[in-house]
Amino acid sequence: MNSLYGLLQEAIKYNATDIHINSKIYLRINKQLFAYQTNHASEANYIESLKNTLCALLHRESYYNEVSETFSICPHETDSASITQQKTSSPIKCRVTAFLQNNNLCFALRLLRTKIPSLEELHAPKVLHNLALQESGLILVCGATSSGKSTTIAAMIEHINTYTRKHILTLEDPIEYNYTNALSCITQREIKTDSKDFHTALLSSLRQDPDVIVIGEILEKEVLKQAINHALSGHLVIASFHARNAVHAVSRILGMCQNEGNIHANLADSLQSIITQKLYEKEQKLQADYQVLVTNPAVQTLIKENQIQQLDSQISMGKEFGMQHFMQK
């Protein structure tokens, strides 16, 4: 166990976000991969020890019958050793993906923050505070992989939890942050553990009396349609979605549902906002930059009339609604 914990501590010391373990070890620091130099006499034996430890933590002897699996684990709970993040004294939490490469077992570890940051700490636009407190509608948080979408959504959930008395239902794969109820009641369901998939979880979600539904990621047409329908039925739906910007997000949605005759009207009537983010380096730290589209009558009209490219100009003109482009405060 200690070799894994030592590696995690080293990764934290270097502010790494990811660890790759295959025939060698690499750390991702400020978006770039760096080879990790070990002090062990035999690097091969050290790496084999790490892989055995990870298999034990995941309660598996091997992954030779699997292609890829993702888990969320808290290493400090599996051993008497207490691993804490520097300065915050928070336990380390990892998302672990095991996969095969040329029949060799490999791992990718994402280091997760256990302390949920506030919207202020993320330097998020002020409008996100108001959007999080809306009674209904669809809020999409977009961006590339590893752009901080999950962290922004977590901060929005915590904002709702702090200021309102609601039932917040999260559907996640896997659960990344653990919430503590404040004014709200938060129910966290993990896909593949508590429900078969996002589609199945959403089908039964309304029977659980939620005010807010959080969808870890929208990848399929049926999940997208359910998200829109739940938003139209009076629920606030916050979801992660892969898109480069607001125009790309709307175009992707319409493309996924192109055979649905009422998709333009339903999207226009349900959409509250599209928040797109990307990370940039500032003072040797990664910080999020945001583009924000907020739905208003003009935006609704453009979506209904399929004039999607003009949404960009609406963002430029929508400062009074809290809209902004990247690198614009």
N, C-alpha and C positions, 0 to 999 in steps of 0.2 A: 504493500500500500504506500509506504513512504516514498518510493521512487516516483509514483504518480503525483503525490502531493507536492513533492519537491519541484516537479516540472510545472505544476499549476502555479506554485509560488513564483517561480522564475518568470513565467508568462505574465503574471500580474505585475511583477517588478518592471518589465519592459513595456507595460501597457498594451500587451497583445490582445487581439480580439479572438483569434483562432489558433488552434494547434493542429498540425497535420502529422500523423504518424504512419509511415509506410516503411520503406527500407531505411529512411532517415527521418529526422524530426525537423519540422519547419514551424516558425511562428509568423503570424500575420500582424504586422505593426504598421499603423497608418496606411492600410490597404496594400502594403507590399510584403512579400514573403522573404523571410530570412532563414537560412539554415541555422539550426540550434546546435552549438558545440557542447557535447557532454563531457563530464570529467571522469566518466567511467572507463575502466581499462578496456572493456569490450563493449563497443556501442551496439553490436548485434544482440548480445545477451541483455543489455539494458532495454532495448526496444522490445525484445521478446517478453521481458518481465512486465513492461507497460501493457502490452497487448493481453497478457494473461490476467493482469489486474483488472483491466477494463471488461474482459469477458466475465470475470467473477462478479464484478459490480453489477453487470447486466444480467447476471444469473444464466449465463449461457456458456457452454464449453467451447463452442466454435460457431462461426457464421458461414461455414462452407456450404450450407444449403440455403443461404440467404443472399440476396443481392444488396439490399440496403435497408437499414432500420434506423429510426431516430428515437432517442430517449432523452428524458430530462432527469438528471440525477443530482443529488447534493452530496458530494464526497464526504463532507465532515460528518454526515449521519451514519456512515458505514464503518467508521473507525474511531478510536478514542482520540486520535490526533485532531486538533481543532485548527482548521485552516481559515484564516481571515484575510479579507482584502485590506491592503494598506490604507490607512487613514479612516476608512469607514467601519472597520472591524465587522464586516458582514461576511457570512459564510460564502464560500465559492459555490456557484451552481453552474453545471455544464450541460449543454445539449450535445449528445454523442451520436454520431452517425457511423455505423459499421458497414463496410462494403468490401467487395473483392476486386483486386486488380491483378490480372494474370494469375488467378487462383491464389493470390496472397492476401491475407487479411490486412485491411487498412482502417484507420480511424480518422475522423475529422471531429474536433472538439470546438464548440463555440462557448466561450466564457460569457456567462450571463450575469447581469447585475441583479442582486437580490433586493437592494434598496430601490424602491420605485421612485424615480425622480419626479419632481413637480413640473408642470408646464413652464413655470418661471425658470427652473433650473435648466430646462432644455432650450431656453430663449425662444420659445415658440411664439408665434404671432398672437396678439391679444384676442383675436377673434376666435381662437380655439377654445378659450375659456367659455365663451357664449355658446359656441356650437355644441360643446359637450353637455350643456344644460338644456338643449332643445327637447321638446316632448316627443317628437316623432321625426321621421325622415331617414334618409340614407346618407351616411358620411363615409366616404372612401378615403383611406390613407394609402397613398400610392408611392411607388419608388422601386428601385432595383433591389435585388437581393442584398442583404446586409447594409441597407441604407438607414436603418433605425426605425422602421415602421412599427415594430412590436413595442418599442420603448415609448414612442409617441402615443400609441393606443393605450398602453399601461398608464401613462400620465393622465390621459383623458378619463380613464376609468376611475383613477384615484381622485380626480377632481369631482366627478359625479358622486363618488362615495363620501367625500368630505362635506359636500354642500347640499345634497338632496337625500330624501328618504325614498329610495327606489329598490326594486329587485333587478340586479344586473346579472344576466346569464351569459357566461363566456363559453365558447366552443373553441377549443385549442388543440393543436397538434404539433408539438406537445405543449403542456402547461409550462410557461416560462417564468412567470412571476406569481407568487402566492400573496393574495390580498388578505387584509384584516378588515372585517366589517367596521365601519365608522357609523355614519347615519344610514347607509344603505346595507342591504343584504346581498352578498355576492355569491353566486353559485358558479363553480368552475367545473366544466366537463371536458375530459380529455378524449379526443378521438382515438379509436381502437381500444381504449380501456373502458370508458363509460358509455360509449356509443360506437356503432359500426363505422360511420362516416359522417361528414358534415350534412349531407342530404338527409340521412335518417335522423340526426340530432335536431335539425331544423323542423322536420315534420312534426315532432312531438314538442317542440319548444314552447308553443303558445299555451299548451296545457299546463305549463309550469309557472304561469302568471308572471312573465317578465315585463318590466318596463323598458329595459335596455337589453339588446341582444348584440353580442360581440362575436364576430366570425373571424377566426384566426387567419383564414386565407380563402379567397374565392378563386377557384380554378375551373369550375365546371358550370355549364349553362344552367342546370337545374338548381344549383346552389345560388347562382346569381338571380334567377327568377324568384326564388323563395325570399331572398334578401329584399328585393324590390317589393314583393307582395306584403311582407311583414312591415316594411316601412309605410306602405300605403294603408295598412290596417291600424295605424296609430302607435307603432313602436319606434323607438330610436334604434337604428341598426348601424353599428360601426364595424367596418370590415377592412381588411388588408387586401390590396389588389395590385398586381404588377402592371405598371404603366410609367412612361417617361414624364408625362405631364397631363394636364386636364384634357386637352384635345385628344391625346392618345388614349386616355382612359375611356372617354365617351365613345370614341371610334371602336375600341375593343368591345365595349358592352354591346353596342349596336350590331357589331359583327357576330358576336356570340349568339345573339338573339334575332338574327336577321329574318328568320321565318316567323317571328312573332309579330302579328300585324299591329299590335298596340304598344310595342316596346317604346317608341318615341314618346308617346303621351305618358306612359307609366313611369318612365325614367324622369321625364321633366317634372311630373307631379310628386315624385318621391324624393328626388335628390336634394339634399341640404347643402352638401359641400364636397369638393374634391381637394384633398390636401396632398400635395406631392412633395417629396423631400429627397435631398441628396446630401451626402456628407462632404465636407471640405476641411482642410487642415488649417487651424488657427492657433497660434502659439503652441505648436507641437501637440495639439489635441484635435480630435475630430469633433466637428460641430455640425448640426443640421442646418441646411438652408431650405426654405420653404417657398412653394408656389401655392396660392390658395384661390380657389374658385368658390364663390358663394352664390347659391341659386337666388335669383331675383326674377321678376317678370320678363326682363329682356333675355336672360339666360334660358328660361323656360321656352320662350318663343323660338330661339335659335335651335334648341334641341328638337322641338316638335316639327320645325320646318327643315330639319336635317342640314342646317348651316353650321356644321360643327367647327370648321376652321375659324369662324368669326368669334368663337368663345375666347380666343386669345386677346382680341381687342376689348372684349368685355372686362377681362381681368385688368387691363390697362386703365380702363375708365371706372373701375369699381372700388376705388380706394375707400369711399365712404361706407361701403358694405364690408370692409375688412379684407378685400381682395389684394393680392400682391403677386408679382412675378419673382422668380429667383433673384437673389442679390438685391432685393428691394425691400427696404424697411418702412 
